[in-house]
Amino acid sequence: MQASASNQPVGTKPVESAVQPPLIVHVIHHLGVGGLENGLVNLINHIPPQRYRHAIVCLKGYSDFRQRIIRDNVEIVALHKREGQDFNVYPNLFKTLRRLKPDIVHTRNLGTMEGQLIAVLAGARARVHGEHGRDVFDLYGKNRKYNLLRKAIRPFVHHFIAVSKDLEGWLVNTVGATPERINQIYNGVDSVRFHPGDGERVRVAEFGEPPEGFFTENTFVIGSVGRMTEVKNFPGLIRAFLLLLKEVPFARERFRLLVIGEGNSRQVCRDMLREAGAEALAWFPGERADIPELMRAMNLFVLPSLGEGISNTILEAMSTALPVIATRVGGNVELVKAGHTGTLVPPDEPVAMAGAILEYYRNPDLIAGHGRAAREQIEANFSLDAMTRNYLRVYDKALCL
């Protein structure tokens, strides 16, 4: 894998064969820990190298997350976009696309959609745009200014990809994309890497010590994973956890909270727990490379989002045979089958979330049954192979224009 700190290539230029596979340039905001980025890495790693080559153009930059790409010929370019409106990013993107000469340009979400126009000017043969979810500033996709931009760029997009049926319907009804130009493709999950545990929690210590007494036979670990940003609403999970500590006898002896991720609400959540005298009952280990192992140490997975496309962390939890409590927003209702694989609660209602957690705590058979059903659903409908095949159909179709 090659990585560039500017819009110039680095590393040894590969020897070009007479006929190379088509090149897809993926344009994203930043390559770091996140569901969109995780899906991109999984896709690149699983598309056969003889079918397509890949490059990633990051409008801002990239982190060590890029090391999860196992293909050794993926060039990564950072354009170092400044915060706010940075008009320099457009000529830099144009120059980069002209140099790379992509067969397909694939942009993702609103922040990169203007890249479709640059791709037209740069002579890209085919153009694909993916919608993976919305942020807190436009939870329901109703912002007039943003939708005017989407509608203006819509004619330049050959194919749209929506990761949920909710987003597919929004593309048709709000953005005005025609159904035949939209492919709804669910994210896939690595069901080998994320597999059910065997109950031996002690192995987690290999990846960094949790607080003393956190993982024991008697503790009930409520877990969550995600970017700790406003749209994920982790303070809502903290409020639910504090309600349990207040209302349930012996809760401080039994309940533990594990939240994996980084973001601006991480310190807010820790401050809330500290003020309640409950900081020792929670662990915020930050970004981790051992998420599968940590998930196998959880009893229950909770996602408190205000909005979602299709949550990779829900899929990973289900693959780990964890029942899932999620808010009834976006694509969550397409993943969590209430009463079968988990429970859906209204967004930002800590009382309802606390009640759902308590129901699982009091009923181990419910945990086991919903966990088994969740794993079965992953194996049947959310494999990486199925996701890869569906993306390949879109890319192949795009090149037949």
Secondary structure, 3 states (H helix, E strand, C coil): CEEECCCCCCCCCCCCCCCCCCEEEEEECCECCCHHHHHHHHHHHHCCCCCCEEEEEECCCECHHHHHCCCCCCEEEECCCCCCCCCCHHHHHHHHHHHHCCCEEEEECHHHCCHHHHHHHHCCCEEEEEECCCCHHHCCCCCHHHHHHHHHHHHHCCEEEECCHHHHHHHHHHHCCCHHHEEECCCCECCCCCCCCCCCHHHHHHHCCCCCCCCCCCCEEEEEECCCCHHHCHHHHHHHHHHHHHHCCCHHHHEEEEEECCCCCHHHHHHHHHHCCCHHHEEEEECCCCHHHHHCCCCEEEECCCCCCCCHHHHHHHHCCCCEEEECCCCHHHHCCECCCEEEECCCCHHHHHHHHHHHHCCHHHHHHHHHHHHHHHHHHCEHHHHHHHHHHHHHHHCCC
